Amino acid sequence: MQSRAVECGQPDFGAGERLNQGVVVNGRIIVVAAAFIFSGHVFAVPPPEAQPQAVSQPALHGDGWQLVRSIELGSSGNYIHFVLIDSKRDMDTAVYGAALSKICRSETDFCRVRFWNEARLIPHAVSFTPEQFKGLRAEYVFNRAGGVQEMRYACTVVSDKNQCFSN
């Protein structure tokens, strides 16, 4: 059974002939709508402002830690850095300090770093789920304009109530 289809009101040409609007293949006219294919409206990606942007940068890492991603806070130019701490070293506050000195070295006005010891818990957005909060091991905030510089650990890392948060 052989059927021949004519699409878009074009005349039926024999197999193998070329048209300005398309190509004849096996007796069927295939119309290539270049406007459709190359249109940005069909497969449009939401504008960058719609979602926080993760920054691609050289992978910072050190003994017992690795920077996983950095996400900009709106369009402020300030970032929250998400770090993975080696689970065998997450009680060693020196590892956190080493990460901070390398990550925040060039940030003179603002630096915020959050630490986890499980990669699966590190969020892809500024906010995080209750499960991700439970896995948070430490957080550092430096904001020169607000006069804030604070390092806090999960109470399971540092038990001093002045330096820890319960999660």
Secondary structure, DSSP 8 states (H G I E B T S, - for coil): -------TT-----TT-B-SSEEEETTEEEE--HHHHS-TTTT----GGGS--B------EETTEEEEEEEESTTSS-EEEEEEE-TTTTT-HHHHHHHHHHHSTT-SSEEEEEEES-GGGS-SSSS--HHHHHHEEEEEEEETTTTEEEEEEETTT---TTTEE--
